[in-house]
Amino acid sequence: MSTTTPGARIEVRGLTKRFGGFTAVDDLSFDVEPGRITGFLGPNGAGKTTTLRMVLGLVRATAGDATIGGVRYVDLPDPLRTVGAALEATNFHPGRSGRDHLRVLADAASVPTRRVDELLELTGIPAAARKRAGQYSMGMRQRLGLAAALLGDPHVLVLDEPTNGLDPEGIRWLRGFLRRLSAEGKTILVSSHLLREVEQTVDDVVIIANGRLVKAGTMADIKGSPGAVVRTSDRAALAGALRVADVTSIPGEDDTLIADTTDLRLVGDVALRAGLPVYGLEPKRADLEALFFQLTEGTNRNETAATAAPPEGDAVTAQEGANP
């Protein structure tokens, strides 16, 4: 694998997809930056997979556009070496070995066979390389799909629920692997429903609901500024004492106070000098899961809508679009 593979920005602008009278994606805009891992989040049926398929040219947009390095996927001169994608863990011949599956893809793209063996090592499945892919566990299929996505050493990686079927060790491995790829400068877009894992993995977050953007930003911005949560019986008195120490604060839930400092010892010392009881003191932890449900709560019309097959002409053939 190359030591440095500069990424390409993914730009989604006003992307809309309607299937008959049903709007799956509604005027969606966001960016995915090179050298960063972006988590693409939303409830089931929010339009995540449809969006990824439009980015990859597998589904035609009703309106708007999605570009990779300023170019639509279908117009890329060498798509395999620009974008690698894994949208499902079943895109293989079950009777073919994992190594042969990759060799067929590599031959079609004029990728040297040595790249296949390199990727089998990188994704941790060399021992299963000669085993029929149909006998792979879901976790092994995910690794095989990731290897296939990386065949062309692409600048951009698009993954749909890559942690499905992985055990905790596998999830930890994937986290480190994606971190390594982003450090090389690759652009990585990951759709996932494992919010706790996303919180530990990604740099940026895009959250959608009912096909529309509800929140986007860096993980640091999403989680908010750090601080301290202190529980006391006299919030007003403690807030005044903290002000004297040049620490601002705001009331929290119940009997807590949110202090604008990460210095827990300072908060404790201020309370002690003021003679105020403290029943709890801890760092402020932003909960991505709580924020997610707060932003996406309510009826998910996309999940409850009928999932009829797309009208003829909406889908794009593999030759016209992507071949993840």
N, C-alpha and C positions, 0 to 999 in steps of 0.2 A: 504494500500500500504506500502511496506517495506520502512524503512527510508533510507536504503542504498542498491542499486542494482548495483554492479559493472558491467560496460559495457564490451563489447568485440569489438576489433578492426575489422572493415570491411576492407579487403584488396582486391583490384581489380588489376590484373596483366595481361597485354596484352590481355584484353577481346575483342573478335571479334565475330560478328554475321553477317552471310551472308544469305540472302534469295534468292536463285538462284544466279543471277548475281548482286544483289543489296547488298551493304555492309551497314548495319544499324548502326553497332558499329565497330570501326576500331582501334584495338590495344590500347585499353583504359586502363590506369593505374592510380589509386589514392587510398588514405587511408581515412577512417573515424574513428576519434579517440573517445575513451570513454570519457564521461563527457562533450562532446561538441556537438553543433548543427551544422551540415554541410548542407549548401544549395547546391542543385544540379540543375544547371541552364543551359539553352540552348534554342534556338528557337524551335518552333513547328517542329517536325520531326527530331530533332537533335539526337535522340536515347536514351533519358532519360528513358522512360518507358521500352524499350527493355532491357536497362542495369539493371534496378531494377528487372525485371522479371528473368534475368539471375542470379542476386545475390540471388534471392529467389528460384531458381531451377525450375521456371515455364517455362523457355525456355532454351534449351541446347545451350551452346556456341559452335561456330565453332572452336574457338581457345582461349587460355588463361584460366584464372580461377578467381573465386571470392570466398573468404573464410570469415567466421565469427568466430573470435577467432581461426583462423588457420584451420577451418574445413568447408568443403562445406556444404551448407544447407541440401542437401539430405542425408548427413552423420551425421547430428546432432542427438544425442540420444533422446533429448526432445525438438523438435523445437519450440513448443508453448511457452515454458518457456525460450527460448533463443531469439527468434525473433518474434516481433509483426509487422504486415504489414497491411496497408490500401491502396490498389491500385485503388480502385474505390468505389463510394458511392452507388452502386446498388447491392451489393453482399448480398442480403437478400430476403426472401420470402415476397412479398408485403402484403399478407393476415395475416401475423404473427405479433404480437405485438413486439415492440422493446425489451421488457423484455424477451419474449419467444424466440426471435431470439438469444439473448445472452445465455439463459438457454440451448438451444439446443447445441450451441457451447461449453458451459461449461460442459455439461453432456458428450459430446464426448471426451473431454480432461480431464475428472475427476477433474474438477475445482469446488470447493464448490459454492453452489448457492449464499451464502452471498457475494461472490466476484462480482456477477452480480449486486446486489443492491448497492454495494460500487461504482462500475464504473458508474452506472446511476447517482449517486450523483456527482461523480468527473467530469463527462463530462457535467453536467448541464441539463440532460433530465429526471429527475425522474417523473415530471408531465406528460410526454408523454409516460411513460413506457408501459401503457396498450393500447395505441393507435396503430392502425395498421401501420406498417412501410411504407406501400405503400402510406400512407397519409402524410408522413413526408415531410417537405421542404428539399431542397438540403442541407441547413445548418444543419438541424437535422439529415439528413442521414450521413453527415460528422462526427458528434459527435457520432452517433451510430457505425460507422465504426472504429472510434478511440477507443471506448469502447471495441469493439471486438478485436482489435489489442492488447489491454492491459490485456486481460483476464488472461493470464499466468504470469503476472508481469514480462515481458521479459527484458533481458539485453539490447536488441537492438530494435529500432523502425524505420521502413521504411515507409515513407508517401509520396504518390504521389498526389500533388496539394491539400493539406488538407484544404486550405482556400477557395476553390471553393464553392460558395453559401453562405459563411458566411458574415453577415453584419459587419460594423466596430466594433461593440461591440464584436461580435463573434471572429473576427480576433484578437482583443486585448486580449480576454480571451485565445485564443489558444497560443498566444505568451507567456503569463505568464505561461500557463500550460506546454508548452515545456521547458521553462526555469526551472521550478520546477523539471521536470523529468531529465534534464541534470545535475542539481545540485545534484541529487541522484546518479549520476555516469553513467546514461544510455547513450548509443551511439545512436544518432539520425541523420538520413539522410532524408532530406526533399527536394522533387522536387517541384519547384514553378516557376511561370512566373510573380509573383508580386514582382518586383525588389525592390520597395520602402519598402515593408514589410520585405523582406529578409534582407535588410540592417539593419533593427531594431531588427532582431531576431537571426541571425546565428552568429557563431563564425568563421567558415571556409567556403570557397566557392570553388566549383568545377564547371567550365564552360566548356561546350562542344559545338561543332558545327560540323555538318556533321559526327557525330559519333566519333570525335576525341577530345582529350583534348586540350583546348586552354589556360586555365589558372587555377591554383589551388594555394591556400594559405590561410592564416588567413585573416579575414576581415580587420584587421589593415594593413597587408601587401598590400592587394588589394587596399585599399584606399590611401596608401602612407603616408608619414610623414606629421604631421600637420605643419601649417605655417600661413602666413598672405598675403593677396592679397591687394596691394596698387596701386591705379591709380594716375598717375602724368604726367605732361607734359615733364619732364626731367628725364627719367629712369636712364640714365648714372650717372647723378649727385647724385641722391638719392641712387643708388647702392654704389657709392663711400662713401657717408656719412654713410651709414649703415655699410660698411666695417670698418670704423674708430670705430664704436660702437661694433665691433666683431660680426656682423650679416651678414651672406652670403645671396646672393639673385641671382635669375635668371630671365631673361625676361619672361613675360607671354604673353597672347594673347593681341592684340591691344596695348594699352599704359599702361599695368599693369606690376607690378614687384612682383615676388613671394619671400617673405622674409622667411628665415629659423628661424622663431620665432613665438610663439603664443602670445607674449606680444604686443598687438596692441598699448598700450600707449607708449611703447618704440619707435615703428616705427613712431608714430605721433610726439613725442618729437624730434626725430632725424630730421624729415622733417622740423619741425618748426625752430629748431636751424640753419638748413642749408638754411632757407628762401625759401624752395621749396613748391609749391602748391600741395595739395593732394585733389583729387576729389572723392576718395572712399577708404575705408579701412575696410576690413572684414576678418574673419578667412577663411583659405583655406578649402573648402569643396570638398571632393572627391565625384564624382557622379557615383555610381555603374551602374546606367542606361546608362550613357554616355560611360563608360568603356565597358559595356556589348555589346552595339551596335558597338563600335569600334572593338571589338575582333571578333564579329560574323557577321559583315557586308559582303555583297556579296550574291551571289546565294546560297540558301540552297538546295543542291541537294537532301537531304533526304525528304524535304517537297514537292518537285516537283516530286519526283519519284512515280511511281505507287505503291499503297499500296495493293499489291496482298496478298492473304492469304499465310501464311508460308507453305512451302512444308511439306508433311506428315513426321512425325518423329521429327520436330523441337520443337513442343510443348510438354510439359511434363504434365502428368496427375496430378491431385491434390494429389493422393496417392503417386506419385513419388516425387513431388516437394512440393511447399508451399501450404498452405490453409489460405491466408490472409483474 
